[in-house]
Amino acid sequence: SFVISYLNGLTPTYVTAQYIYDAMKQGRGEEIRRAELLLIDDLGTEPITHKDYGNETMPLVELFFARYKDQQPVVITSNKDMTQIEQDYGKRLGDRLAEMCEVINLGNAKSFRK
């Protein structure tokens, strides 16, 4: 398929959403932002916002917007559907993800965590 051939040869970087949140709030997000192929696990398990000296930021939203602008590929896993993601992160991000991503809904697939 097109997706497989496009991603072939890119070096993947696997991180959890919580790791990205922690790294970005500590100013260590540049390496993640520049990853050739970013694989994000468990989107929606991290805090959505971060307060920094009175300024409220959304670290993962900022990361997605930067990758969108640079047309860098992202693979995301989440227990949330697109409606929930849009409610949590905003319509603007929901629109970007709908454009950037192919949504694969596993429906009632058995969880490995149980």
Secondary structure, DSSP 8 states (H G I E B T S, - for coil): -HHHHHHTT--EEEEEHHHHHHHHHTT--HHHHT-SEEEEESTTSS-S-EEETTEEE-HHHHHHHHHHHTT--EEE--SS-HHHHHHHH-HHHHHHHHHH------TT---TT-
